[in-house]
């Protein structure tokens, strides 16, 4: 008897109950029921599947590699050359996801190692006696090492050992702008991979690649997928004038966005946009100076000399981001099941 009672208590584990439905001919309730059904179906088809593509899985872990190459030549008026090529105006020399193109410069020619007065514009370098010029002390933000002599005849500055005459300090001159730089071209080759979906591609077409690259130039309307850009067009698309930016320099972000629908072969193309970086705050001229470099030579007397350049230009930072989508049965079933559950709740 006790065993039978124990069995009866365990039978509830195997019970199954159903919902009891009541049919009614009430027009208001029936209309409300159909409105709820249509709303849920519209949400599933319109919002979940068509708008948000809920039948797809997404991958936003984009792996990217960028190679850049600049081309173009320009006439310049410098001591050592009158023609610049990419090897002269592009920094760094190897193409990466960033590069700087020189558009203006200040030249200090014919420097030689020796003793001379420090530039009077260098801060904290004035003196009235030799004791104020510590021997062997490097001049902060200056051009050499103090020799211990105060040159009162040179605006009361300390004598230094360094490359003399010291660097010329002045504002960039519009006369030295590399005006041909506006027509320089920048080739950006971008390789991407979505690791979760095991998909990779690049922004250069696989077929007729050489012929395509020889004849195309990026245009947002006519040729939106060409990876070759005119420098002047890049600057103009940021809302700035090339000559103004070329004078003192500036920084531009080249944004490459990939929004890929892998269920459609043609829906994985890059979208390019351009933005001026740091344009919302005043930027001192010194920050816009890209770099300083020197070119060395030996004169007829056998002395080592150099030409010193302070270069201004346009810094380009290539930033890649994006997302890929592809059909997957799991999110499809989950979304359909969610909609059916809502339908059942409406019936109850």
VEXMIKOL-895774 format. One line per field, with one value per atom (N, C-alpha, C): residue in one letter; atom name; x, y, z. Coordinates in steps of 0.2 Angstrom, whole numbers, plus 5000, padded with zeros to 4 digits. Layout:
vose: A ...
sekol: CA ...
xx: X ...
yy: Y ...
zz: Z ...
//
This chain:
vose: X X X X X X X X X X X X X X X X X X X X X X X X X X X X X X X X X X X X X X X X X X X X X X X X X X X X X X X X X X X X X X X X X X X X X X X X X X X X X X X X X X X X X X X X X X X X X X X X X X X X X X X X X X X X X X X X X X X X X X X X X X X X X X X X X X X X X X X X X X X X X X X X X X X X X X X X X X X X X X X X X X X X X X X X X X X X X X X X X X X X X X X X X X X X X X X X X X X X X X X X X X X X X X X X X X X X X X X X X X X X X X X X X X X X X X X X X X X X X X X X X X X X X X X X X X X X X X X X X X X X X X X X X X X X X X X X X X X X X X X X X X X X X X X X X X X X X X X X X X X X X X X X X X X X X X X X X X X X X X X X X X X X X X X X X X X X X X X X X X X X X X X X X X X X X X X X X X X X X X X X X X X X X X X X X X X X X X X X X X X X X X X X X X X X X X X X X X X X X X X X X X X X X X X X X X X X X X X X X X X X X X X X X X X X X X X X X X X X X X X X X X X X X X X X X X X X X X X X X X X X X X X X X X X X X X X X X X X X X X X X X X X X X X X X X X X X X X X X X X X X X X X X X X X X X X X X X X X X X X X X X X X X X X X X X X X X X X X X X X X X X X X X X X X X X X X X X X X X X X X X X X X X X X X X X X X X X X X X X X X X X X X X X X X X X X X X X X X X X X X X X X X X X X X X X X X X X X X X X X X X X X X X X X X X X X X X X X X X X X X X X X X X X X X X X X X X X X X X X X X X X X X X X X X X X X X X X X X X X X X X X X X X X X X X X X X X X X X X X X X X X X X X X X X X X X X X X X X X X X X X X X X X X X X X X X X X X X X X X X X X X X X X X X X X X X X X X X X X X X X X X X X X X X X X X X X X X X X X X X X X X X X X X X X X X X X X X X X X X X X X X X X X X X X X X X X X X X X X X X X X X X X X X X X X X X X X X X X X X X X X X X X X X X X X X X X X X X X X X X X X X X X X X X X X X X X X X X X X X X X X X X X X X X X X X X X X X X X X X X X X X X X X X X X X X X X X X X X X X X X X X X X X X X X X X X X X X X X X X X X X X X X X X X X X X X X X X X X X X X X X X X X X X X X X X X X X X X X X X X X X X X X X X X X X X X X X X X X X X X X X X X X X X X X X X X X X X X X X X X X X X X X X X X X X X X X X X X X X X X X X X X X X
sekol: N CA C N CA C N CA C N CA C N CA C N CA C N CA C N CA C N CA C N CA C N CA C N CA C N CA C N CA C N CA C N CA C N CA C N CA C N CA C N CA C N CA C N CA C N CA C N CA C N CA C N CA C N CA C N CA C N CA C N CA C N CA C N CA C N CA C N CA C N CA C N CA C N CA C N CA C N CA C N CA C N CA C N CA C N CA C N CA C N CA C N CA C N CA C N CA C N CA C N CA C N CA C N CA C N CA C N CA C N CA C N CA C N CA C N CA C N CA C N CA C N CA C N CA C N CA C N CA C N CA C N CA C N CA C N CA C N CA C N CA C N CA C N CA C N CA C N CA C N CA C N CA C N CA C N CA C N CA C N CA C N CA C N CA C N CA C N CA C N CA C N CA C N CA C N CA C N CA C N CA C N CA C N CA C N CA C N CA C N CA C N CA C N CA C N CA C N CA C N CA C N CA C N CA C N CA C N CA C N CA C N CA C N CA C N CA C N CA C N CA C N CA C N CA C N CA C N CA C N CA C N CA C N CA C N CA C N CA C N CA C N CA C N CA C N CA C N CA C N CA C N CA C N CA C N CA C N CA C N CA C N CA C N CA C N CA C N CA C N CA C N CA C N CA C N CA C N CA C N CA C N CA C N CA C N CA C N CA C N CA C N CA C N CA C N CA C N CA C N CA C N CA C N CA C N CA C N CA C N CA C N CA C N CA C N CA C N CA C N CA C N CA C N CA C N CA C N CA C N CA C N CA C N CA C N CA C N CA C N CA C N CA C N CA C N CA C N CA C N CA C N CA C N CA C N CA C N CA C N CA C N CA C N CA C N CA C N CA C N CA C N CA C N CA C N CA C N CA C N CA C N CA C N CA C N CA C N CA C N CA C N CA C N CA C N CA C N CA C N CA C N CA C N CA C N CA C N CA C N CA C N CA C N CA C N CA C N CA C N CA C N CA C N CA C N CA C N CA C N CA C N CA C N CA C N CA C N CA C N CA C N CA C N CA C N CA C N CA C N CA C N CA C N CA C N CA C N CA C N CA C N CA C N CA C N CA C N CA C N CA C N CA C N CA C N CA C N CA C N CA C N CA C N CA C N CA C N CA C N CA C N CA C N CA C N CA C N CA C N CA C N CA C N CA C N CA C N CA C N CA C N CA C N CA C N CA C N CA C N CA C N CA C N CA C N CA C N CA C N CA C N CA C N CA C N CA C N CA C N CA C N CA C N CA C N CA C N CA C N CA C N CA C N CA C N CA C N CA C N CA C N CA C N CA C N CA C N CA C N CA C N CA C N CA C N CA C N CA C N CA C N CA C N CA C N CA C N CA C N CA C N CA C N CA C N CA C N CA C N CA C N CA C N CA C N CA C N CA C N CA C N CA C N CA C N CA C N CA C N CA C N CA C N CA C N CA C N CA C N CA C N CA C N CA C N CA C N CA C N CA C N CA C N CA C N CA C N CA C N CA C N CA C N CA C N CA C N CA C N CA C N CA C N CA C N CA C N CA C N CA C N CA C N CA C N CA C N CA C N CA C N CA C N CA C N CA C N CA C N CA C N CA C N CA C N CA C
xx: 5004 5000 5004 5009 5014 5018 5019 5023 5018 5012 5007 5006 5006 5005 5011 5017 5023 5023 5021 5020 5015 5010 5005 5007 5012 5014 5020 5023 5028 5024 5018 5015 5014 5015 5014 5020 5025 5031 5029 5024 5023 5016 5013 5007 5008 5004 5004 4997 4997 4991 4991 4985 4984 4980 4981 4977 4970 4965 4958 4956 4954 4953 4945 4943 4935 4934 4930 4929 4923 4924 4919 4918 4912 4911 4911 4914 4914 4918 4915 4919 4925 4924 4929 4935 4934 4939 4943 4939 4942 4946 4944 4948 4954 4954 4960 4965 4962 4966 4970 4967 4970 4975 4974 4978 4985 4984 4990 4994 4991 4994 4998 4995 4998 5004 5003 5008 5015 5013 5019 5022 5018 5021 5024 5022 5025 5032 5032 5038 5043 5041 5046 5049 5044 5046 5050 5047 5049 5055 5055 5060 5066 5064 5069 5072 5069 5072 5074 5070 5072 5076 5074 5078 5085 5084 5090 5093 5090 5093 5095 5089 5090 5091 5091 5092 5100 5104 5111 5115 5121 5125 5131 5133 5137 5144 5149 5156 5159 5161 5164 5171 5174 5181 5186 5186 5190 5197 5201 5208 5210 5215 5216 5224 5226 5233 5232 5236 5236 5243 5243 5250 5248 5253 5252 5258 5256 5262 5260 5264 5263 5267 5264 5267 5266 5271 5271 5278 5279 5286 5284 5288 5287 5294 5293 5299 5300 5306 5307 5313 5314 5320 5324 5328 5332 5339 5344 5351 5353 5351 5354 5349 5343 5339 5334 5332 5327 5321 5321 5316 5315 5309 5307 5303 5305 5301 5298 5294 5292 5297 5303 5308 5311 5309 5311 5305 5299 5294 5289 5290 5286 5290 5286 5289 5284 5285 5292 5292 5298 5299 5295 5294 5290 5283 5278 5271 5268 5265 5261 5254 5250 5244 5244 5250 5250 5256 5256 5262 5261 5266 5266 5269 5266 5268 5270 5277 5279 5276 5273 5271 5274 5278 5282 5288 5292 5299 5302 5306 5311 5318 5322 5329 5334 5339 5345 5351 5354 5359 5366 5370 5377 5379 5377 5379 5385 5389 5395 5396 5399 5401 5406 5404 5409 5405 5408 5406 5402 5397 5393 5388 5385 5380 5373 5370 5363 5358 5353 5348 5344 5344 5341 5334 5330 5323 5323 5328 5328 5327 5322 5320 5326 5326 5331 5338 5340 5347 5351 5348 5351 5356 5361 5366 5369 5373 5376 5384 5385 5392 5394 5400 5402 5399 5399 5397 5390 5386 5379 5378 5384 5384 5388 5385 5388 5392 5398 5402 5399 5397 5395 5388 5384 5377 5373 5369 5365 5359 5358 5353 5346 5342 5335 5332 5329 5325 5330 5337 5341 5345 5351 5354 5361 5363 5370 5372 5378 5381 5385 5383 5387 5394 5398 5405 5408 5403 5405 5407 5405 5407 5400 5399 5393 5395 5391 5392 5388 5390 5386 5385 5389 5388 5382 5380 5375 5369 5366 5360 5361 5367 5368 5366 5368 5367 5373 5372 5378 5381 5387 5390 5389 5388 5387 5392 5392 5396 5390 5389 5384 5385 5379 5379 5378 5382 5382 5382 5378 5373 5367 5364 5359 5353 5348 5342 5338 5336 5332 5325 5323 5316 5312 5307 5302 5296 5291 5284 5285 5281 5281 5280 5283 5282 5278 5273 5269 5273 5278 5282 5286 5287 5290 5285 5279 5274 5275 5275 5276 5269 5268 5261 5259 5264 5262 5260 5261 5258 5251 5247 5240 5238 5243 5241 5245 5248 5251 5245 5247 5242 5244 5239 5240 5237 5240 5238 5237 5231 5230 5227 5231 5229 5227 5221 5219 5216 5220 5218 5214 5208 5204 5202 5201 5198 5194 5188 5183 5184 5188 5190 5184 5179 5174 5170 5169 5166 5171 5177 5183 5182 5182 5181 5186 5190 5195 5194 5196 5196 5200 5201 5204 5200 5203 5199 5202 5206 5208 5205 5202 5198 5203 5201 5206 5207 5202 5202 5204 5208 5210 5213 5217 5219 5224 5229 5234 5230 5226 5223 5218 5215 5210 5214 5220 5223 5227 5228 5231 5226 5220 5215 5210 5210 5205 5208 5204 5206 5199 5200 5194 5189 5183 5178 5172 5169 5163 5157 5156 5151 5153 5158 5160 5164 5169 5173 5174 5169 5169 5173 5175 5179 5187 5189 5196 5200 5206 5210 5215 5215 5220 5217 5220 5217 5221 5218 5222 5223 5229 5230 5225 5225 5220 5213 5211 5204 5203 5208 5207 5206 5210 5210 5203 5201 5195 5189 5189 5183 5183 5188 5187 5185 5183 5181 5186 5192 5198 5201 5204 5208 5215 5217 5224 5229 5229 5234 5235 5229 5230 5233 5231 5233 5241 5242 5249 5254 5252 5256 5259 5255 5257 5256 5253 5252 5246 5244 5238 5238 5233 5232 5225 5225 5218 5218 5211 5210 5206 5209 5206 5202 5196 5192 5189 5191 5188 5183 5177 5172 5170 5170 5167 5161 5155 5149 5147 5149 5148 5142 5138 5133 5136 5138 5141 5136 5130 5125 5124 5127 5126 5133 5136 5143 5145 5141 5143 5142 5140 5139 5145 5151 5157 5162 5160 5164 5166 5172 5174 5170 5169 5166 5172 5174 5179 5176 5179 5177 5183 5183 5189 5187 5191 5190 5196 5196 5202 5202 5208 5209 5212 5209 5212 5210 5205 5203 5198 5196 5191 5195 5201 5205 5211 5213 5218 5225 5228 5234 5240 5245 5251 5255 5259 5262 5267 5270 5276 5273 5266 5264 5263 5261 5260 5267 5273 5279 5280 5280 5280 5287 5292 5299 5304 5310 5316 5321 5325 5330 5335 5341 5347 5350 5353 5356 5363 5368 5375 5379 5384 5389 5396 5401 5407 5409 5412 5413 5420 5422 5429 5435 5434 5439 5440 5435 5435 5431 5428 5424 5417 5415 5408 5403 5398 5393 5386 5381 5374 5369 5363 5358 5352 5350 5345 5338 5333 5326 5321 5317 5311 5305 5301 5296 5289 5285 5278 5274 5268 5265 5259 5256 5249 5251 5248 5249 5242 5243 5237 5237 5232 5231 5225 5227 5222 5219 5212 5208 5203 5203 5199 5194 5188 5183 5177 5173 5168 5165 5160 5156 5154 5154 5151 5145 5141 5135 5134 5131 5130 5125 5121 5115 5117 5113 5114 5108 5107 5100 5098 5103 5102 5098 5101 5097 5090 5090 5084 5078 5080 5075 5074 5079 5077 5072 5073 5069 5062 5061 5054 5051 5055 5052 5050 5053 5051 5045 5044 5038 5032 5033 5027 5025 5030 5029 5024 5026 5022 5015 5014 5008 5003 5007 5003 5001 5005 5003 4997 4997 4991 4985 4985 4979 4977 4982 4980 4976
yy: 4994 5000 5006 5006 5012 5013 5007 5008 5011 5009 5012 5019 5021 5028 5032 5029 5033 5033 5028 5029 5034 5035 5040 5047 5048 5054 5056 5051 5052 5053 5052 5052 5059 5064 5071 5073 5070 5071 5070 5066 5064 5067 5071 5074 5080 5080 5086 5089 5095 5099 5104 5105 5109 5115 5121 5127 5126 5128 5127 5134 5133 5139 5140 5146 5147 5151 5149 5153 5158 5164 5169 5173 5175 5179 5186 5188 5196 5199 5204 5208 5212 5215 5219 5215 5210 5205 5202 5200 5197 5202 5208 5213 5215 5215 5217 5211 5205 5199 5199 5201 5201 5207 5212 5218 5216 5212 5210 5205 5201 5196 5199 5204 5207 5212 5215 5219 5214 5208 5204 5201 5200 5198 5203 5209 5215 5216 5216 5217 5211 5205 5200 5201 5202 5202 5209 5215 5221 5223 5223 5225 5220 5214 5209 5207 5205 5202 5207 5211 5216 5222 5225 5231 5228 5224 5222 5215 5212 5206 5201 5199 5195 5188 5186 5179 5178 5184 5183 5184 5181 5182 5187 5192 5197 5196 5199 5198 5205 5208 5215 5215 5209 5208 5208 5214 5216 5216 5211 5212 5215 5220 5224 5225 5226 5228 5233 5238 5244 5245 5246 5248 5254 5259 5265 5267 5271 5273 5280 5284 5291 5292 5296 5297 5304 5307 5313 5317 5322 5326 5333 5337 5344 5348 5354 5358 5362 5362 5366 5370 5375 5379 5378 5373 5372 5372 5372 5372 5366 5360 5354 5351 5354 5351 5356 5355 5359 5354 5348 5343 5338 5337 5332 5327 5320 5315 5312 5306 5303 5301 5300 5298 5304 5310 5316 5319 5318 5322 5317 5311 5306 5303 5304 5301 5297 5291 5287 5285 5282 5280 5274 5269 5263 5264 5262 5263 5259 5263 5260 5263 5262 5265 5272 5275 5282 5285 5291 5294 5301 5305 5312 5314 5319 5322 5329 5331 5338 5343 5348 5353 5360 5361 5367 5366 5370 5369 5376 5376 5381 5378 5381 5378 5383 5379 5382 5379 5383 5380 5380 5376 5377 5377 5373 5372 5368 5370 5367 5366 5361 5360 5365 5369 5374 5378 5383 5387 5394 5395 5401 5403 5408 5411 5407 5405 5402 5407 5404 5409 5412 5419 5423 5421 5418 5416 5410 5406 5401 5403 5400 5403 5401 5405 5404 5403 5407 5407 5413 5418 5425 5425 5429 5429 5436 5438 5444 5443 5437 5435 5427 5426 5419 5414 5415 5411 5408 5412 5410 5405 5403 5398 5392 5387 5382 5377 5376 5372 5365 5363 5356 5355 5360 5360 5361 5356 5357 5362 5366 5371 5368 5368 5366 5369 5365 5367 5371 5370 5374 5370 5372 5369 5367 5367 5364 5364 5363 5363 5369 5372 5378 5377 5382 5382 5386 5389 5393 5400 5403 5410 5413 5419 5423 5429 5428 5433 5439 5444 5450 5454 5453 5457 5454 5448 5444 5443 5449 5449 5446 5445 5442 5435 5431 5424 5420 5414 5409 5406 5406 5403 5395 5392 5385 5381 5375 5371 5367 5367 5364 5365 5364 5366 5373 5376 5384 5386 5391 5395 5391 5393 5389 5389 5385 5384 5391 5392 5399 5398 5403 5403 5408 5406 5411 5407 5411 5407 5404 5399 5396 5402 5401 5406 5404 5407 5405 5404 5407 5407 5400 5396 5390 5384 5385 5380 5375 5369 5364 5363 5368 5368 5362 5359 5353 5347 5348 5343 5342 5347 5346 5340 5339 5334 5327 5327 5320 5315 5309 5304 5299 5296 5292 5285 5280 5273 5270 5268 5264 5257 5252 5245 5242 5240 5238 5230 5226 5219 5218 5215 5214 5207 5205 5198 5198 5195 5193 5186 5186 5179 5174 5177 5172 5169 5173 5171 5168 5168 5165 5168 5175 5179 5184 5184 5190 5193 5199 5202 5208 5212 5218 5224 5230 5235 5236 5231 5231 5225 5226 5221 5216 5209 5204 5203 5205 5205 5211 5211 5217 5222 5220 5224 5230 5228 5233 5238 5236 5240 5245 5242 5246 5252 5250 5255 5260 5259 5264 5269 5268 5272 5275 5273 5276 5281 5285 5290 5291 5291 5291 5297 5295 5301 5298 5301 5299 5296 5299 5298 5293 5295 5292 5285 5286 5280 5279 5277 5277 5271 5266 5261 5261 5266 5267 5268 5265 5266 5271 5275 5280 5287 5291 5297 5303 5309 5315 5318 5321 5324 5330 5334 5340 5338 5333 5331 5329 5325 5323 5329 5334 5340 5344 5344 5348 5344 5338 5334 5335 5337 5339 5346 5349 5356 5361 5360 5364 5366 5371 5373 5371 5368 5365 5370 5376 5380 5382 5383 5385 5379 5373 5367 5366 5367 5366 5371 5377 5382 5380 5378 5376 5369 5365 5358 5356 5350 5348 5340 5337 5330 5328 5323 5321 5313 5311 5304 5302 5296 5293 5287 5287 5282 5277 5271 5265 5261 5261 5257 5251 5245 5239 5237 5237 5234 5229 5223 5217 5213 5211 5206 5201 5195 5190 5185 5186 5183 5185 5191 5195 5196 5193 5194 5201 5205 5212 5217 5214 5219 5218 5219 5219 5224 5231 5236 5241 5244 5249 5256 5260 5266 5271 5276 5281 5287 5290 5297 5300 5306 5310 5315 5316 5321 5324 5331 5334 5333 5331 5329 5335 5336 5342 5349 5349 5356 5360 5356 5360 5364 5364 5368 5371 5377 5381 5377 5376 5372 5376 5377 5381 5378 5383 5381 5375 5376 5371 5364 5363 5356 5354 5358 5356 5355 5356 5354 5347 5344 5336 5334 5336 5334 5339 5337 5340 5335 5337 5332 5336 5332 5336 5331 5335 5331 5334 5329 5330 5330 5334 5334 5336 5335 5337 5343 5349 5354 5353 5358 5357 5357 5360 5360 5354 5349 5343 5343 5349 5350 5347 5344 5341 5346 5347 5352 5348 5352 5349 5355 5353 5357 5355 5359 5358 5360 5355 5357 5356 5361 5360 5360 5354 5353 5353 5356 5356 5352 5349 5345 5342 5338 5334 5327 5326 5319 5316 5310 5305 5299 5298 5292 5288 5282 5278 5273 5274 5270 5266 5259 5254 5251 5251 5248 5245 5241 5238 5232 5229 5223 5219 5212 5208 5204 5202 5198 5192 5187 5181 5176 5173 5169 5164 5163 5158 5155 5149 5146 5147 5147 5148 5155 5161 5167 5167 5164 5163 5160 5154 5150 5153 5157 5160 5166 5170 5175 5173 5168 5165 5162 5159 5156 5161 5167 5172 5175 5176 5179 5174 5167 5163 5163 5164 5164 5170 5176 5181 5180 5177 5175 5171 5166 5162 5166 5171 5175 5179 5181 5185 5181 5175 5171 5170 5169 5168 5174
zz: 5000 5000 5000 5004 5004 4998 4995 4988 4983 4983 4978 4979 4986 4987 4984 4985 4983 4975 4972 4965 4962 4966 4964 4965 4970 4971 4966 4963 4957 4950 4950 4943 4941 4945 4943 4939 4939 4935 4927 4926 4919 4917 4921 4919 4913 4909 4904 4903 4904 4904 4897 4895 4889 4891 4887 4888 4885 4888 4886 4882 4876 4872 4872 4872 4871 4865 4860 4854 4855 4853 4854 4847 4846 4840 4841 4846 4848 4843 4839 4834 4837 4842 4845 4847 4851 4853 4847 4842 4836 4833 4832 4828 4832 4839 4843 4842 4842 4842 4835 4829 4823 4822 4826 4826 4829 4835 4839 4834 4831 4827 4821 4818 4812 4815 4821 4823 4825 4827 4829 4822 4817 4811 4807 4808 4805 4808 4815 4819 4817 4816 4814 4807 4802 4795 4794 4796 4794 4798 4805 4809 4810 4812 4814 4808 4803 4797 4792 4790 4784 4787 4792 4795 4798 4803 4807 4805 4800 4797 4802 4806 4812 4810 4803 4801 4800 4801 4800 4807 4807 4812 4810 4815 4813 4816 4813 4815 4814 4820 4820 4822 4822 4824 4817 4815 4809 4810 4806 4805 4799 4799 4794 4793 4787 4785 4779 4780 4775 4772 4766 4762 4759 4759 4756 4751 4746 4741 4738 4739 4736 4730 4725 4719 4717 4713 4710 4711 4707 4708 4708 4711 4712 4712 4709 4709 4715 4718 4724 4723 4728 4728 4734 4734 4740 4738 4743 4741 4738 4740 4737 4731 4730 4724 4722 4716 4713 4711 4713 4711 4717 4719 4725 4722 4724 4722 4729 4728 4734 4740 4737 4742 4746 4744 4747 4752 4750 4753 4757 4757 4761 4767 4773 4779 4783 4785 4784 4777 4775 4768 4766 4771 4770 4771 4766 4767 4772 4777 4782 4783 4788 4789 4791 4791 4792 4788 4785 4782 4782 4781 4781 4774 4771 4765 4766 4765 4766 4760 4763 4758 4759 4764 4765 4770 4770 4773 4775 4780 4782 4781 4777 4776 4780 4783 4786 4782 4777 4773 4776 4774 4775 4782 4787 4794 4794 4799 4801 4808 4811 4818 4820 4825 4828 4834 4836 4841 4838 4841 4839 4844 4843 4848 4848 4853 4853 4850 4847 4844 4850 4850 4855 4857 4852 4853 4858 4859 4863 4870 4874 4881 4886 4891 4897 4894 4890 4887 4887 4891 4891 4897 4896 4901 4901 4907 4908 4910 4911 4913 4912 4911 4909 4914 4921 4926 4925 4921 4920 4914 4911 4905 4907 4910 4913 4908 4908 4903 4903 4896 4895 4896 4898 4899 4892 4891 4885 4885 4880 4880 4879 4884 4883 4878 4873 4867 4863 4864 4860 4854 4853 4847 4848 4855 4856 4863 4865 4872 4874 4880 4882 4882 4880 4881 4887 4890 4896 4895 4889 4887 4886 4889 4888 4882 4877 4871 4872 4875 4877 4870 4866 4859 4855 4857 4853 4857 4859 4863 4870 4873 4879 4879 4875 4874 4876 4878 4879 4872 4872 4866 4867 4861 4861 4856 4857 4852 4849 4842 4838 4831 4827 4820 4819 4817 4816 4808 4807 4811 4813 4819 4822 4817 4819 4815 4814 4808 4807 4810 4814 4817 4814 4811 4808 4806 4804 4802 4795 4794 4787 4782 4776 4771 4765 4763 4757 4751 4750 4744 4744 4749 4749 4749 4748 4748 4742 4743 4737 4734 4729 4726 4722 4719 4715 4719 4726 4731 4730 4728 4727 4722 4718 4713 4714 4720 4722 4722 4721 4722 4727 4731 4736 4735 4734 4733 4740 4742 4748 4747 4748 4748 4754 4755 4762 4761 4765 4766 4772 4772 4778 4779 4785 4786 4792 4791 4797 4799 4805 4807 4809 4812 4814 4808 4803 4797 4792 4793 4789 4782 4781 4775 4775 4769 4768 4761 4760 4754 4754 4749 4749 4745 4745 4741 4734 4732 4725 4721 4715 4712 4710 4710 4708 4700 4697 4689 4686 4681 4678 4682 4687 4692 4690 4686 4683 4679 4674 4670 4674 4679 4683 4686 4690 4693 4689 4683 4678 4676 4676 4673 4678 4685 4689 4694 4696 4702 4706 4712 4717 4715 4715 4714 4718 4722 4726 4722 4716 4712 4706 4702 4696 4698 4702 4704 4711 4715 4722 4725 4721 4724 4722 4719 4717 4723 4724 4730 4728 4723 4722 4723 4727 4729 4727 4725 4724 4731 4733 4739 4740 4735 4735 4736 4733 4734 4741 4744 4751 4756 4755 4759 4758 4752 4750 4753 4754 4756 4764 4767 4774 4776 4770 4771 4772 4770 4771 4764 4763 4757 4757 4752 4752 4753 4750 4751 4759 4762 4769 4774 4772 4776 4774 4768 4765 4769 4770 4773 4780 4784 4791 4793 4789 4790 4794 4794 4797 4797 4800 4801 4798 4794 4791 4793 4794 4795 4789 4786 4780 4783 4783 4786 4781 4782 4777 4781 4779 4782 4778 4781 4777 4780 4777 4779 4774 4776 4771 4773 4767 4768 4763 4767 4763 4760 4761 4757 4750 4749 4742 4740 4734 4732 4731 4729 4727 4733 4739 4745 4750 4747 4752 4749 4749 4746 4751 4751 4756 4754 4760 4759 4762 4758 4760 4763 4768 4771 4774 4774 4776 4781 4787 4792 4794 4796 4798 4806 4808 4815 4819 4825 4829 4826 4822 4819 4824 4829 4834 4839 4839 4844 4841 4843 4840 4841 4835 4835 4834 4838 4837 4831 4828 4822 4824 4829 4831 4831 4833 4833 4826 4821 4814 4811 4814 4811 4811 4805 4805 4808 4806 4808 4806 4808 4806 4804 4799 4796 4793 4791 4788 4783 4778 4773 4773 4773 4775 4768 4768 4762 4765 4760 4762 4757 4759 4755 4752 4747 4744 4748 4754 4759 4763 4762 4766 4772 4774 4780 4779 4785 4785 4786 4782 4782 4781 4783 4782 4780 4777 4776 4780 4785 4790 4787 4788 4786 4791 4792 4796 4792 4792 4787 4790 4786 4788 4782 4784 4779 4782 4778 4779 4781 4787 4790 4789 4786 4785 4789 4792 4796 4794 4791 4788 4794 4795 4800 4797 4799 4795 4801 4799 4804 4799 4802 4799 4802 4798 4801 4795 4796 4791 4794 4789 4791 4787 4789 4785 4788 4784 4786 4791 4796 4801 4803 4804 4805 4813 4817 4824 4826 4824 4826 4822 4816 4812 4817 4819 4823 4830 4833 4839 4838 4833 4831 4830 4826 4824 4830 4834 4840 4845 4845 4850 4847 4841 4838 4839 4838 4840 4847 4851 4859 4860 4857 4858 4855 4849 4846 4851 4854 4859 4865 4867 4873 4872 4865 4863 4864 4861 4862 4869 4873 4880 4883
//
